[in-house]
C-alpha cells in the first residue's frame, strides 16, 4: 500500500525525490503520513481535497481486502 501512495504522489508533484511516506502500524489501523515539498502540498491535496480524497479511497479499498482500516495524512 505504501508503494502505491508513493507512486501516485510522485506523479503529481514537481519534486518527486522529496516525497516520503511513513507507515505506522496499529492493531487494526495503518496510518500513512505523506510528506513532500511545501510547494507541492497543494498539488497532492487538489482542488477541494479531491485528489487526496481519491488517494484515500484507493487506500481504503486495499486495506479492506486485508481486513483493516487505513488513514492517509498529508503532513507539512
C-alpha positions in Angstrom: 0.0 0.0 0.0 2.9 2.3 0.8 4.3 2.0 -2.7 1.0 2.8 -4.3 0.8 6.1 -2.3 4.4 7.0 -3.2 3.9 6.3 -6.9 0.7 8.4 -7.1 2.2 11.3 -5.1 5.5 11.3 -7.1 3.5 11.5 -10.3 1.7 14.6 -9.0 4.5 16.7 -7.6 7.3 18.7 -9.2 9.9 17.4 -6.7 9.4 13.6 -6.7 12.6 13.0 -4.8 11.2 14.8 -1.7 8.2 12.6 -1.4 8.3 10.4 1.8 5.6 8.0 3.1 5.9 6.7 6.6 3.8 3.7 7.7 2.7 3.4 11.3 1.1 0.0 12.1 -1.5 -0.4 14.7 -3.7 -3.4 15.7 -6.5 -2.8 13.2 -5.4 0.5 11.6 -2.5 1.6 9.5 -1.6 5.2 9.4 0.3 6.6 6.4 2.0 10.0 6.7 2.8 11.7 3.4 5.5 14.3 3.4 6.5 16.4 0.4 8.0 19.8 -0.6 5.8 22.5 0.9 5.2 24.0 -2.6 3.8 20.7 -3.7 1.3 20.1 -0.9 -1.5 21.9 -2.8 -1.0 19.6 -5.8 -1.3 16.5 -3.6 -4.4 17.8 -1.8 -6.0 19.0 -5.0 -8.9 21.4 -5.6 -11.4 20.9 -2.7 -9.4 17.9 -1.5 -10.5 15.8 -4.4 -7.0 14.3 -5.2 -6.2 13.3 -1.6 -9.8 12.0 -1.2 -9.3 9.8 -4.2 -6.0 8.5 -2.8 -7.8 7.7 0.5 -10.5 5.8 -1.4 -7.9 3.6 -3.2 -6.1 3.1 0.1 -9.3 2.1 2.0 -10.2 -0.4 -0.8 -6.8 -2.0 -0.5 -7.0 -2.1 3.3 -10.5 -3.5 3.4 -9.3 -6.5 1.4 -6.7 -7.1 4.2 -9.4 -6.7 6.9 -8.0 -3.5 8.4 -8.5 0.3 8.1 -6.1 2.8 6.6 -5.7 6.5 7.3 -3.7 8.9 5.0 -2.4 12.1 6.5 -0.7 14.8 4.5 2.0 16.3 6.8 3.5 19.7 6.2 
